[in-house]
């Protein structure tokens, strides 16, 4: 398994949050399933973040907000050329191409 040790806890925390957000996006928005290794990685990262958030006095609710905060945001966009171009750029970047 990956070694998460680092001299800077904020670096590993940022990495953990980024990966957990990626997993959440894939599962909740895209409807994909995580592999067994990814599920184990998710649990390891959550445990590490729980230790860190407990150390700094954050609640479980704070942790959930940090992970899921913007996933379900409803982007209000019109059909103008600018909004369509932005949407296409996001889709291309995400690899959906639609």
N, C-alpha and C positions, 0 to 999 in steps of 0.2 A: 504494500500500500504506500501511497505517497507520504513523504515526511513533511509535515507542516511547520517544523521548527524554523524560527527566524529570530533575528535579534530585534526586529521591529514588529511588535504585535499588530500595529495598525496595517502594515503591509499584508500580513496573512489574513487579517480581518477583511480587508478590501477584496482580497482574492476569494475568500469564502463567500462574501456577499455576492460578488459578481457571478460565481459559479452557481450559487443557490438561486439567484434570479434567473439565470439561464435555464436551470432545471424546471423552475416554476413556469416559466414561459412555455417551454416545450410541453409540459404535462397539462397545464390548465388552459392554455390558449390554443395550442396546436393539437392537443389531443393525443400526443405521443406517450409511449411508456418508457420508463427508465430501465436500463439493463440492470442486472444484479450488481455489477461493479459500480454503476452510477448510483444505485440506491444505497449501497454501503458507503460510498463517498459522500453522499448527501447527509447520511446519519453522522458520519465522522465530522463533517464541517459544522453541522448543527450543534453537536456536542461541544466543539471547540468554541463556537460563538456564544453558546449558553454560559460557558465558564467565563468568557471575557465580559459578557454583559452583566453577569452576576457580580463580577469584580468591580465594575463601574456603576452598579446600582440601577441598571436598566431593567425593565420588566419584560415578560414574555410578549406582551402587547407591543412594546417598542421594537422588539426583534421582528415580530410579524410585519409591522409597518415598514421596517427597513427592507425586508425581503420582498413583500408583495405590494408595496406602496403605489407603484405606477403601472403595474401589470394590467389592471382592469380599468385604467383611465380611458374614458370615452373621448376620442379625438373628434371634436366638432370640426368638420371640414365642409366647405362648399364644393361645388363642382367646377370652380374656376381653373384655368390652366395652371396657375401656381400651386394650388392645393393638389391637383392631379399629379403634377410633376414631383412634388414632395412625397406623395403616397407611393409613386412608382419607385423613387429613389430608396425609400425605406424597404419596400418589397424586394428590390434588387439586392440591397445590402443583406437582407434576411435570407435571401436565396429562394424566395417563393416565386418570384418572377411574374406574379399575377397582379 
